[in-house]
Every structure is written in structure tokens, then in C-alpha cells.
Amino acid sequence: MDTPFQWTKQVASHFGGTRNGLVISWPKRIKQTGEVRSQFSSVIDIVPTILEAAGVKPPTMINGVKQTPIEGFSMVYSFNNAKAPTRHKSQYFELMGNRGIYEDGWMANTSPLKLPWAPPAIGKATPNPDDFQWELYHIAEDFSQANNLAAQNPKKLKEMQAAFEREAKKYNVYPLDSSLAERADVRLRPSLTRGRSTFTYYPGTIRVPEGAAPDTKNKSYTITAEVEIPKGGAEGVLITQGGRFGGWGLLILDGKPEFNYAFSNQKQHKYRIASNEKLAPGNHTIKFDSKYAGPGMGKSATGTLSVDGKQVAQGKIERTIPLRFSLDETMDVGQDTGTPVVEDYVKKMPFKFTGILKKVVIELGKSGLTASDEKALEEAYKKLAAVRD
């Protein structure tokens, strides 16, 4: 919540969902300390402020590509002048159909049809943005948006709606999309990986979103890495997806290959299948074979780790993730750009592989889900997406 402002996170139309405090300290340039500035500013003003403070002009061309202008206004003008007129005159806001427009001390907002704290409306139609009701506030005198003036001043409201229309067209806000569950479901996005079963990756492939990575959930799969170990040994991440709060990783730690699976960040939900022997210098093929114990979602799996065709470790992963590894973690090859799957290498992040990683191949088996499982999975995805924010 954001008292005394209306609404909260997920509702971009009102200050309760957008307004945050900002503290700026610059002893050499800002002489008045402990003062408050009331000029309207937006998060898009941060970069222009830093550039002016540093005396840097943004480039108009980078590597032959013409750059779009940096939007926003530097806040440096207000540092030593509390009464300086506001330079940021107009700013739109939009998230899932919730809209707001600030202009010269006025704010027009739509009232949300979906409450962020309400139970997910599974199976119901997505609210139509045209049905959102508009409100009007003179925030120069009513900073917390407590007095709705839409009925008393319909002319000003229309003027503000026209301002939103202008800004929305200028900054490509349209078409409006008030959905949440659908846009949070990565399976609905365009993907080159969907429908494929074999994937080959090379070092330098990092930050691959979950929707574009091989889907290892609820099925058997194999991960095969071809490496060259130099004299003196090597260690590091070969491939990983997700991280501390859910994910997996094939890596070499202290010269020994191992596979780690994190169902959650709890110790009892961390599973390790590791070799006791260090890899000798030379070329090696490291393979992890996961056999899924379906049918059903999130079942256990038996993992077998082998080196050059010889089994070196085997273990059971009691619980597997059925829906989503993470909203913000990705898949990385040859290093780990997110959080570690196990804490053993947290101080070595991004734990780049110090040997030569030639390639990694992932092969997916058939789904371990029945038709009824698939239907249950669809409902689970919708609920997950609806409550996640």
C-alpha cells in the first residue's frame, strides 16, 4: 500500500501505484540540504539528470545506428532552486489498461476494474479498457487524489483524456491490453523452441528467457556437454536455468562434475548428483540423464550423471517444478548471470567455466502429462499468473 495515496502496486493510474520517494545527495553542487522539491518528476528523468550532472551529451549515433532521443527532463535545475517552475509538464501512465495522465498540476485517471488483491477470475472475460471509468484530480491542491472532480469539471476531463490520447499515440501505448494471466504465461509468446526436442548451445549464450529456453518441466530429458579440461583442472557453470529459488545447473566444482536442482531455496528442496572424481586434463563428454516419474505434474525424477559414457553418480530429485522456474532468472551457457542454484559458488559468480566448453546439447523426451494433467496445468498457469503480482 502507499498511504495516503489511492490504490497500490499494479495500478498505474493513481499515485498509490506509481509515486515513490527519491533522495539525491551531491555535496559539491547541492548547497541546500534536507529540503524537499515539489516539481513533478518521473523515473524517466533519472538518466537525463545523471547525464547533465556528469557533463555528458547523449550520443545521436551508436555503431552506425541513429538513436531515438532520450525522453525525460534533467532535475538539476531544481537542485538549488526550490521554486523553479516544473519542466516536466506532461506524463502518461499505463499498466494492464489502468491509465493516468499528468499535465500542469492536473491528473486524470481510470478506475481499475480488477482489484490487485481480489481472487483470480479464472475463466472470466478480461475487462474491456473502454469500460474503465475516468476520474479527475487537481493535484496542485489535492496531492493525494482525494477529491474526484470529474462530474464538476467534465470539460477539463475531456481535455485531459485528449492529452492521454496524444501521449499514448506518441509513445506507442496502443493497443491497450488489460490481461494479466495471458501475458504472464510465457508459453503463449512467439518462440523458436516450441515443438522442438533437440537444442544445441555454445558459450556466450546468456540471459535466455524461460519462454525461449527448452522446457524441461514434467518430462524426461538429457543434457550433454563437451568440454576440454586444461592442465591444472577447470571449474565453472556449463549450463544453468533459474537459480536459488528454483532452477537447475550442470557445473564443475572443484574439478568434479555435478548436477544441482533447486525446487526452492530451502535446504530440504536442494538436490545434488555429483561425481567423487576430478576430471583429468583432456576432452570429456559430461552427460546428465533425467528420467521423469510421471504421469502427473511436478513428480520426482531419477538423475544419472556420466562422464565419457561411464556412470559416475545417480540420485533422486524428490520434487520437480511443474509450472515456472522464475519470472526474472534466465538460462545461461558457460556462466551464471543470475543467482546460484547452490550456494557453493555464490562468491565466485558469475562462475564462468575456466576450461573450454565446446557445446551443450539438450534433448527433451515426451511429456509426462496426461490429457487431464494438461487441463489442470492450464488452470494452474492462469492462477499463478493472476496472483503472482
Secondary structure, DSSP 8 states (H G I E B T S, - for coil): --TTSSS-TT-TTSGGGT--------TTT--S-S----S---GGGHHHHHHHHHT----SEETTEE-----S--SGGGTT-TT---S--EEEEEETTEEEEEETTEEEEEE-SS-TTS---TTS----GGG-EEEEE-TTT-TT--S--TTT-HHHHHHHHHHHHHHHHHTT--S----SHHHH-GGGS--SSTT--EEEE-TT---B-GGGS---TTEEEEEEEEEEE-TT---EEEEEEEETTEEEEEEEETTEEEEEEESSSSGGGEEEEE-SS---SEEEEEEEEEEE--SSTT--EEEEEEETTEEEEEEEES---SS-S-SS--EEESS-SS--SSGGGGGGTT-B-SSEEEEEEEEEEEE---HHHHHHHHHHHHHHHHHH-
